[in-house]
Amino acid sequence: MVDGMRIGRPAAAATLAAAALLAAACGESASLTAAGSGQAVASALEAARTTPLRAAFTASLALQTAGVQGLPAKIQSQLSQLGGGGSASGTLLQQSGSRRELRVTAQGHTYDLVEYGGHGYVRTGGGAWAELASTLPATPALSDSEISAAVAGLGFSDRGPASVDGVATEHYRASVTTARLTKLIEDLGASASAGAGSGSSLMTELTLLSPYVTLSHATADVWVSTRNGSLVRAQVGGSVAVDLGAISAALAGLGTSQGGTPPRLSGTLGATLSLSVQVSDYGGSVTVTRPHASTTLPAAPASGWTGCLPAAGAASGPLCML
């Protein structure tokens, strides 16, 4: 993640950042066993949008672009800035489902984002705050039912008890295959379109792209507290390859009908990525303060925590949050 390069949706980190499932009356660890792997993980993720918490995260991205040709100049410029990849770290404070503060440090630059009652604020390097031009959506990108469907589709299995920083947890893991992810994207895309949700456009794009994407060594791990069902740690990682040549061939047939000729791409764009989130102060006292903005960003957000930050020390353009 660097200046001028698009980075992942922070709301996803917030979704993975915490969880809560109250222990059943029959006992603490027995409640997770009785719930089943999918239900325990889904309930944890669903609660993440409202539970006060603090979380720390680290992320890394490695790109493989050798042999890639024909990319538009703007995309090629962004890939050149990113180089072989990079790493980022940060913290998340969540007071409620509508008050969050995210700080990301990447490539020597610091970015702050605050969501406060439907308003979004951003700044770089500890400078002046800018408010996003439009209010943020009141509903989350994924509903509780969609989260449950996603967890069920990924097929989490119970890997047994584990101690995480002295906290007793149950460890759940899902192996994310290409076929499983494709089916999941199709199901979520159909659900988003039917509900006209904020994520329908993104899901439609992912559905179109999924046939040209191959995953390898991709896993998702979740550690849930056996005391109260809260998420203690979450990790996702793996490698992805995008067949640009196949995409180009598919687009070639659309060129005439769309009134233009799509670029001729070739090669395979590869990426290896990882994200780890560690939760603390779950259910504790967390306060997020509304910033005083000195300016307004002209780019309105499309969904979730969205917007563009002024580039920190780069003339190539802003840092955009999906």
DRENTORZA-396311 format. One line per field, with one value per residue: x, y, z of N, C-alpha, C in turn; residue number from 1. Coordinates in steps of 0.02 Angstrom, whole numbers. Example, Ala and Ser with C-alpha at 12.3 -4.5 7.8 and 13.67 -1.06 7.14 Angstrom:
<nodes>
neast	c(660_642)
nnorth	c(-284_-112)
nup	c(390_354)
caeast	c(615_684)
canorth	c(-225_-53)
caup	c(390_357)
ceast	c(660_645)
cnorth	c(-165_2)
cup	c(390_394)
pos	c(1_2)
</nodes>
This chain:
<nodes>
neast	c(42_38_65_-53_-95_-222_-301_-355_-524_-557_-665_-675_-570_-622_-733_-671_-614_-671_-782_-932_-1008_-1119_-1087_-1166_-1290_-1252_-1117_-947_-838_-911_-1012_-960_-928_-1054_-1115_-1055_-934_-954_-1061_-1008_-901_-968_-1059_-969_-909_-1019_-1051_-954_-978_-1035_-983_-886_-709_-531_-404_-261_-170_-79_-16_34_96_146_196_191_241_309_317_192_97_32_-50_-155_-89_-109_-136_-18_72_33_63_200_237_203_290_376_289_239_221_107_42_-66_-196_-356_-493_-648_-797_-933_-1058_-1060_-957_-793_-615_-474_-304_-173_-12_103_236_313_223_81_-90_-249_-414_-582_-741_-892_-1046_-1104_-1029_-875_-699_-533_-353_-178_-17_-34_-86_-203_-378_-493_-658_-761_-857_-987_-1113_-1087_-1144_-1284_-1305_-1216_-1089_-1105_-1238_-1300_-1349_-1282_-1150_-1156_-1185_-1068_-970_-1016_-1001_-863_-824_-774_-674_-652_-505_-461_-418_-324_-197_-191_-91_-105_-242_-377_-431_-532_-483_-517_-519_-518_-496_-467_-518_-506_-625_-717_-714_-759_-892_-941_-931_-1020_-1141_-1151_-1154_-1276_-1363_-1335_-1376_-1512_-1555_-1522_-1412_-1272_-1159_-1182_-1136_-995_-991_-1045_-944_-840_-893_-890_-754_-705_-691_-566_-471_-354_-329_-207_-140_-220_-290_-401_-402_-471_-478_-570_-629_-649_-713_-806_-843_-790_-694_-524_-411_-377_-333_-289_-232_-134_-104_-136_-178_-203_-265_-225_-220_-325_-433_-422_-450_-583_-640_-619_-721_-819_-785_-831_-971_-973_-925_-789_-614_-549_-401_-260_-210_-83_-5_17_-44_16_-6_39_-29_-60_-149_-164_-255_-268_-360_-403_-458_-593_-761_-737_-704_-711_-676_-717_-677_-756_-681_-621_-647_-555_-572_-658_-665_-675_-709_-836_-884_-915_-958_-963_-813_-750_-653_-535_-372_-266_-113_31_169_186_171_88_-45_-196_-217_-322_-465_-553)
nnorth	c(-59_101_277_339_214_93_27_-105_-126_-42_-72_-208_-250_-203_-287_-409_-384_-407_-501_-575_-698_-751_-859_-1017_-1076_-1199_-1206_-1139_-1174_-1276_-1212_-1165_-1285_-1343_-1252_-1269_-1261_-1170_-1089_-1032_-955_-869_-802_-731_-643_-571_-494_-401_-273_-191_-204_-127_-107_-133_-152_-223_-232_-315_-316_-383_-377_-453_-434_-510_-470_-497_-523_-472_-379_-239_-167_-29_139_210_110_37_130_139_9_12_103_31_-72_-219_-246_-230_-183_-157_-84_-61_14_-10_73_48_112_96_33_138_222_233_224_222_189_185_133_142_114_214_318_389_361_419_375_412_361_430_433_418_507_533_549_599_599_635_595_654_779_910_877_810_809_682_700_647_567_417_249_186_54_-102_-174_-311_-414_-495_-620_-641_-645_-763_-852_-840_-888_-1019_-1062_-1060_-1161_-1188_-1277_-1360_-1341_-1368_-1333_-1185_-1079_-906_-777_-799_-814_-924_-1011_-1070_-1142_-1110_-1158_-1124_-1189_-1104_-1130_-1111_-1148_-1148_-1015_-951_-999_-945_-806_-794_-829_-730_-618_-635_-623_-492_-418_-448_-387_-258_-202_-107_-171_-232_-191_-209_-348_-396_-361_-440_-566_-573_-571_-684_-811_-802_-806_-884_-970_-1012_-1104_-1038_-983_-961_-912_-919_-872_-902_-845_-955_-916_-809_-809_-711_-639_-670_-675_-660_-722_-710_-770_-804_-849_-772_-781_-693_-712_-618_-621_-707_-632_-522_-582_-616_-490_-440_-475_-389_-265_-202_-191_-108_7_32_-17_-137_-143_-245_-370_-469_-609_-655_-590_-593_-613_-617_-620_-566_-551_-505_-496_-437_-437_-331_-269_-302_-262_-163_4_119_263_366_512_647_720_888_954_1039_1053_990_838_818_698_585_453_282_165_99_126_237_332_459_498_641_628_579_661_626_647_580_556_525_424_291_225_78)
nup	c(0_-53_-90_-205_-238_-241_-99_15_81_232_311_304_385_504_514_534_653_781_892_964_1062_1176_1314_1330_1448_1492_1504_1480_1379_1322_1253_1131_1069_1057_972_848_716_605_651_767_717_626_711_786_693_650_761_762_714_806_935_1062_1048_1036_915_833_682_550_384_226_58_-90_-255_-417_-570_-685_-858_-883_-994_-1089_-1004_-957_-953_-832_-737_-748_-702_-568_-524_-540_-442_-330_-341_-294_-195_-23_151_288_438_579_684_757_825_896_940_923_807_719_746_722_720_621_598_485_442_315_204_264_283_367_386_433_470_506_553_592_650_519_446_360_387_342_347_318_376_503_479_431_450_330_269_200_51_42_143_237_202_295_318_335_226_210_259_410_374_255_298_374_271_197_285_301_169_154_238_377_493_652_737_861_1036_1085_1151_1151_1173_1310_1321_1324_1185_1046_896_728_557_380_219_74_-80_-261_-328_-222_-181_-297_-306_-188_-212_-318_-255_-155_-237_-304_-197_-153_-264_-270_-155_-180_-118_-45_-84_-205_-334_-324_-299_-417_-508_-456_-479_-619_-637_-572_-646_-702_-607_-500_-351_-225_-89_4_154_294_459_622_790_930_1084_1220_1332_1317_1184_1102_967_960_881_705_546_375_219_70_-104_-261_-433_-581_-738_-861_-999_-1035_-989_-1073_-1197_-1177_-1165_-1290_-1377_-1336_-1376_-1496_-1475_-1366_-1416_-1428_-1425_-1322_-1217_-1265_-1170_-1090_-1008_-833_-684_-525_-348_-178_-21_149_303_470_620_783_929_1065_1227_1216_1216_1306_1372_1248_1158_1024_943_859_720_683_534_408_276_128_43_-133_-193_-181_-69_-118_-55_111_208_118_3_-50_-4_6_-80_8_-2_-136_-310_-391_-367_-267_-118_-123_-46_-53)
caeast	c(0_79_30_-78_-114_-285_-290_-415_-576_-546_-720_-661_-531_-667_-776_-631_-578_-698_-842_-959_-1060_-1124_-1083_-1231_-1296_-1224_-1045_-911_-810_-962_-1054_-930_-934_-1123_-1134_-1027_-881_-980_-1102_-965_-864_-1015_-1085_-914_-899_-1079_-1052_-898_-997_-1064_-949_-826_-648_-469_-372_-201_-165_-22_-32_88_77_202_170_231_217_351_280_129_102_-29_-91_-162_-34_-124_-126_53_105_19_101_270_245_199_350_366_241_254_187_72_18_-112_-239_-427_-534_-719_-841_-998_-1064_-1055_-901_-731_-555_-424_-239_-133_56_128_289_336_171_27_-156_-301_-483_-632_-812_-928_-1116_-1119_-982_-808_-645_-468_-295_-115_40_-52_-104_-272_-431_-538_-719_-784_-912_-1052_-1121_-1075_-1205_-1304_-1305_-1151_-1081_-1132_-1287_-1286_-1363_-1229_-1091_-1168_-1178_-997_-935_-1037_-972_-792_-816_-728_-670_-625_-437_-446_-403_-259_-188_-168_-70_-132_-314_-399_-472_-543_-454_-555_-482_-550_-453_-504_-500_-533_-695_-757_-720_-802_-961_-960_-940_-1083_-1198_-1156_-1174_-1348_-1396_-1328_-1416_-1582_-1570_-1499_-1368_-1216_-1105_-1203_-1092_-932_-1000_-1054_-878_-802_-921_-865_-682_-687_-668_-497_-430_-335_-302_-165_-117_-260_-323_-428_-399_-506_-472_-627_-623_-694_-746_-866_-856_-763_-637_-459_-363_-398_-280_-304_-172_-131_-80_-187_-152_-255_-247_-243_-230_-393_-478_-417_-485_-655_-660_-612_-787_-862_-759_-874_-1035_-963_-902_-717_-572_-516_-329_-237_-169_-54_32_-20_-29_14_0_37_-48_-77_-177_-173_-289_-266_-409_-394_-509_-658_-816_-714_-720_-677_-706_-696_-696_-769_-629_-641_-620_-541_-588_-700_-640_-725_-728_-885_-876_-964_-986_-919_-761_-726_-632_-467_-332_-213_-52_81_235_191_135_53_-117_-216_-224_-394_-491_-610)
canorth	c(0_161_334_330_144_74_-24_-141_-93_-46_-103_-279_-259_-194_-346_-463_-362_-428_-542_-593_-750_-765_-931_-1048_-1088_-1263_-1201_-1094_-1206_-1317_-1171_-1164_-1352_-1354_-1208_-1291_-1216_-1115_-1043_-995_-905_-821_-760_-687_-591_-529_-448_-354_-206_-150_-213_-86_-146_-108_-206_-207_-275_-310_-342_-382_-392_-462_-438_-540_-437_-514_-550_-436_-327_-211_-133_44_178_228_51_21_178_120_-51_31_134_-22_-114_-289_-254_-192_-204_-104_-102_-10_2_6_86_45_128_68_18_198_263_195_262_177_219_140_155_104_147_274_368_372_382_412_377_410_358_457_447_425_552_506_599_570_644_601_621_695_846_933_830_826_769_655_741_616_527_346_208_167_-19_-131_-203_-379_-425_-553_-682_-649_-668_-833_-890_-840_-933_-1087_-1078_-1072_-1225_-1188_-1338_-1349_-1367_-1383_-1277_-1153_-1020_-848_-726_-815_-820_-990_-1004_-1125_-1122_-1132_-1144_-1139_-1189_-1067_-1152_-1070_-1166_-1127_-942_-933_-1013_-897_-741_-797_-829_-664_-572_-642_-596_-419_-390_-455_-339_-192_-178_-64_-212_-267_-174_-242_-419_-409_-358_-499_-624_-573_-582_-746_-866_-791_-802_-948_-964_-1067_-1099_-987_-1006_-912_-940_-879_-897_-877_-856_-1004_-886_-770_-813_-654_-653_-651_-665_-683_-718_-734_-767_-848_-822_-767_-768_-667_-724_-557_-639_-734_-576_-483_-618_-611_-422_-424_-481_-335_-201_-171_-173_-53_66_43_-76_-145_-154_-313_-388_-536_-625_-670_-547_-633_-578_-655_-571_-591_-503_-533_-449_-457_-397_-320_-226_-320_-243_-114_74_147_327_394_583_674_769_954_956_1106_1052_935_804_819_630_556_381_239_119_85_175_249_400_467_542_674_589_603_667_597_688_535_552_511_355_278_171_47)
caup	c(0_-59_-118_-272_-251_-209_-48_34_119_303_346_310_446_561_519_562_712_846_890_1030_1067_1248_1331_1347_1520_1509_1518_1436_1320_1291_1209_1065_1041_1039_918_785_691_565_690_813_679_598_764_806_643_648_818_757_691_860_999_1073_1048_1006_877_796_624_505_318_178_-11_-137_-323_-470_-631_-742_-914_-893_-1046_-1116_-954_-967_-924_-763_-695_-749_-658_-499_-509_-535_-377_-280_-347_-278_-140_37_212_324_505_602_741_749_885_879_996_906_736_677_768_717_702_592_581_444_426_257_166_299_288_412_363_483_446_559_536_650_637_448_414_355_391_326_348_308_413_561_458_440_432_275_273_136_26_52_203_229_206_362_323_320_159_212_312_453_336_205_335_390_209_178_330_284_105_161_270_433_534_718_742_930_1081_1078_1194_1113_1221_1375_1318_1300_1125_1000_832_670_494_316_160_23_-147_-315_-340_-165_-182_-354_-287_-136_-244_-356_-208_-124_-289_-315_-138_-152_-319_-251_-102_-202_-66_-65_-111_-265_-390_-313_-307_-489_-538_-435_-513_-687_-636_-539_-689_-724_-547_-470_-283_-201_-20_37_215_341_527_672_859_968_1156_1249_1389_1297_1112_1065_923_989_826_639_495_308_178_13_-167_-313_-500_-626_-808_-898_-1068_-1041_-981_-1134_-1250_-1163_-1177_-1361_-1408_-1314_-1399_-1546_-1446_-1318_-1452_-1420_-1426_-1258_-1223_-1272_-1113_-1090_-947_-771_-627_-464_-285_-116_30_215_350_537_664_853_964_1137_1258_1187_1259_1355_1361_1190_1137_959_941_792_702_656_466_380_204_106_-16_-187_-213_-135_-61_-151_-5_168_221_50_-12_-72_36_-31_-80_55_-31_-203_-358_-437_-355_-199_-94_-126_-5_-87)
ceast	c(44_36_9_-101_-177_-272_-357_-461_-565_-604_-711_-620_-574_-711_-738_-603_-607_-760_-868_-1012_-1064_-1123_-1152_-1231_-1262_-1149_-1010_-886_-862_-1005_-1026_-938_-1005_-1143_-1111_-980_-910_-1019_-1059_-928_-911_-1041_-1032_-907_-959_-1078_-999_-919_-1023_-1026_-890_-764_-589_-437_-310_-196_-100_-43_29_63_140_173_219_203_258_309_213_139_33_-73_-97_-108_-46_-112_-53_92_94_58_175_284_245_260_334_317_261_215_154_53_-29_-152_-310_-458_-607_-760_-910_-999_-1058_-999_-837_-673_-500_-361_-198_-65_83_180_310_285_115_-38_-207_-369_-530_-701_-850_-999_-1133_-1074_-912_-756_-579_-414_-232_-61_24_-72_-177_-321_-471_-599_-739_-848_-981_-1054_-1109_-1140_-1220_-1302_-1237_-1149_-1111_-1181_-1266_-1296_-1309_-1164_-1097_-1159_-1105_-957_-951_-1005_-898_-777_-764_-732_-636_-556_-416_-429_-333_-257_-158_-154_-103_-208_-332_-447_-485_-522_-495_-517_-524_-497_-493_-480_-531_-607_-740_-767_-765_-875_-985_-974_-1005_-1143_-1207_-1177_-1248_-1387_-1394_-1372_-1490_-1602_-1551_-1454_-1310_-1160_-1122_-1157_-1025_-938_-1010_-987_-836_-827_-895_-791_-663_-664_-594_-447_-417_-304_-257_-143_-156_-297_-351_-431_-432_-497_-525_-619_-673_-732_-810_-879_-828_-704_-573_-409_-395_-341_-307_-241_-176_-104_-135_-153_-210_-230_-270_-256_-300_-445_-480_-456_-561_-681_-660_-680_-835_-843_-805_-940_-1030_-936_-829_-680_-536_-442_-313_-188_-139_-15_-14_4_-37_22_-3_22_-64_-104_-187_-203_-289_-312_-391_-450_-578_-713_-798_-735_-678_-713_-675_-723_-705_-718_-661_-608_-611_-557_-632_-670_-693_-750_-774_-874_-931_-997_-936_-872_-727_-705_-560_-431_-282_-149_-1_149_242_148_90_-22_-131_-212_-298_-412_-552_-671)
cnorth	c(62_216_319_260_128_20_-51_-103_-99_-77_-178_-294_-252_-257_-404_-446_-387_-470_-555_-646_-769_-840_-957_-1067_-1153_-1260_-1160_-1128_-1249_-1278_-1169_-1232_-1365_-1313_-1234_-1239_-1157_-1064_-1001_-939_-850_-774_-710_-629_-544_-476_-393_-283_-162_-154_-165_-129_-105_-166_-179_-256_-263_-342_-338_-402_-398_-473_-472_-514_-454_-546_-517_-380_-302_-175_-59_81_194_169_32_67_160_58_-35_63_80_-67_-187_-301_-211_-218_-143_-130_-47_-31_23_17_86_57_97_53_78_245_221_242_213_216_166_171_111_146_213_329_343_402_369_418_371_407_380_474_458_472_521_561_564_623_602_635_665_765_863_879_856_781_745_691_712_576_454_307_188_92_-46_-162_-273_-384_-485_-618_-694_-671_-742_-876_-895_-889_-1006_-1108_-1093_-1137_-1227_-1254_-1322_-1382_-1379_-1322_-1249_-1093_-964_-792_-737_-823_-889_-981_-1071_-1101_-1153_-1113_-1164_-1137_-1158_-1089_-1106_-1084_-1142_-1052_-919_-942_-962_-828_-739_-793_-761_-611_-574_-612_-520_-387_-392_-403_-268_-161_-138_-105_-245_-254_-210_-317_-438_-409_-419_-562_-629_-591_-652_-803_-860_-787_-871_-935_-1024_-1052_-1046_-1016_-946_-945_-891_-912_-863_-894_-907_-976_-850_-770_-756_-675_-627_-636_-691_-674_-743_-726_-816_-813_-823_-751_-748_-674_-666_-572_-665_-678_-534_-515_-612_-541_-404_-427_-426_-268_-165_-148_-115_10_81_-22_-83_-158_-228_-329_-457_-546_-637_-624_-588_-590_-627_-606_-606_-534_-537_-479_-477_-409_-390_-274_-240_-303_-191_-43_102_210_351_465_607_728_835_961_1028_1110_992_904_803_750_600_481_342_192_110_141_188_321_401_517_578_634_620_604_637_639_646_532_531_437_342_217_143_44)
cup	c(0_-87_-189_-287_-211_-158_-25_80_194_340_352_371_507_571_551_630_778_839_959_1022_1140_1260_1351_1421_1540_1522_1465_1373_1285_1242_1139_1031_1017_979_850_758_654_605_737_777_654_652_787_757_640_702_811_742_747_926_1007_1078_1023_970_843_738_586_438_273_109_-52_-206_-369_-537_-692_-797_-927_-943_-1065_-1065_-971_-928_-850_-716_-692_-703_-585_-478_-501_-467_-322_-282_-334_-222_-81_96_244_392_527_663_725_817_862_941_986_831_691_699_769_697_681_577_544_431_370_221_198_306_334_386_419_450_505_529_599_630_564_411_414_353_378_334_337_349_472_544_471_417_373_282_204_116_39_117_188_235_278_372_304_251_156_271_354_414_284_238_351_328_187_220_314_217_108_198_325_472_600_723_814_971_1070_1125_1152_1162_1289_1378_1290_1242_1092_931_775_606_434_262_103_-45_-199_-326_-284_-165_-239_-337_-235_-166_-283_-310_-176_-175_-303_-258_-137_-206_-301_-199_-120_-149_-92_-97_-176_-325_-384_-325_-380_-525_-520_-469_-584_-689_-613_-585_-709_-666_-519_-402_-268_-130_19_97_253_410_576_740_901_1041_1181_1309_1369_1222_1071_1022_955_934_761_590_428_266_120_-48_-218_-379_-545_-697_-850_-972_-1081_-1034_-1044_-1191_-1240_-1178_-1251_-1396_-1390_-1344_-1447_-1516_-1397_-1350_-1444_-1422_-1360_-1267_-1228_-1216_-1122_-1025_-888_-716_-564_-402_-227_-60_95_257_416_582_735_892_1038_1162_1229_1237_1311_1338_1304_1168_1071_955_870_775_679_587_442_306_189_44_-70_-205_-161_-129_-94_-101_51_182_155_42_-35_-29_-8_-25_-33_22_-100_-250_-403_-424_-284_-182_-89_-84_-39_-42)
pos	c(1_2_3_4_5_6_7_8_9_10_11_12_13_14_15_16_17_18_19_20_21_22_23_24_25_26_27_28_29_30_31_32_33_34_35_36_37_38_39_40_41_42_43_44_45_46_47_48_49_50_51_52_53_54_55_56_57_58_59_60_61_62_63_64_65_66_67_68_69_70_71_72_73_74_75_76_77_78_79_80_81_82_83_84_85_86_87_88_89_90_91_92_93_94_95_96_97_98_99_100_101_102_103_104_105_106_107_108_109_110_111_112_113_114_115_116_117_118_119_120_121_122_123_124_125_126_127_128_129_130_131_132_133_134_135_136_137_138_139_140_141_142_143_144_145_146_147_148_149_150_151_152_153_154_155_156_157_158_159_160_161_162_163_164_165_166_167_168_169_170_171_172_173_174_175_176_177_178_179_180_181_182_183_184_185_186_187_188_189_190_191_192_193_194_195_196_197_198_199_200_201_202_203_204_205_206_207_208_209_210_211_212_213_214_215_216_217_218_219_220_221_222_223_224_225_226_227_228_229_230_231_232_233_234_235_236_237_238_239_240_241_242_243_244_245_246_247_248_249_250_251_252_253_254_255_256_257_258_259_260_261_262_263_264_265_266_267_268_269_270_271_272_273_274_275_276_277_278_279_280_281_282_283_284_285_286_287_288_289_290_291_292_293_294_295_296_297_298_299_300_301_302_303_304_305_306_307_308_309_310_311_312_313_314_315_316_317_318_319_320_321_322)
</nodes>
